């Protein structure tokens, strides 16, 4: 007997409909099949197997750089020569 179908009329945005027609043609399917697949994909429950990505960066403890002007080579050399 097959699947029961119902005819309906939808008012769609012209640009959206044109893009749907273009993609359906590119995929070699009818507009009806394309829209049905899109609706099914949107309506099916999404699997909850994916865990949200969480980025954890390491914390590195250190000390502030010395207050030495790197533009004064003599002062910098003196600082680097200190024990």
Residue, then its C-alpha position, 0 to 999 in steps of 0.5 A: x500500500x505504500x506510505x500515506x502522503x499529504x499534499x500541502x502548500x508552503x510559503x517559502x522565501x524565494x532565495x531559500x527555495x531556489x537554493x533548495x532546488x539547486x542543491x536537489x538538482x546537484x544531488x540528483x534528487x527531487x525537491x520533494x525528496x530533498x525537503x523530506x530528508x531535510x525535515x527528517x534530519x531536523x526532526x530526528x533526536x540528536x544523539x547525545x554521545x558527543x561530549x562538549x569540547x573543553x580546552x584546559x590550558x596548563x598554568x605555568x607559575x613564574x616570576x616577573x621579568x627583570x626591570x632592565x631596559x633592553x635598549x641599553x646594552x651596557x645595563x643589560x650586559x651588567x644584569x646578565x653577568x650578575x650571579 
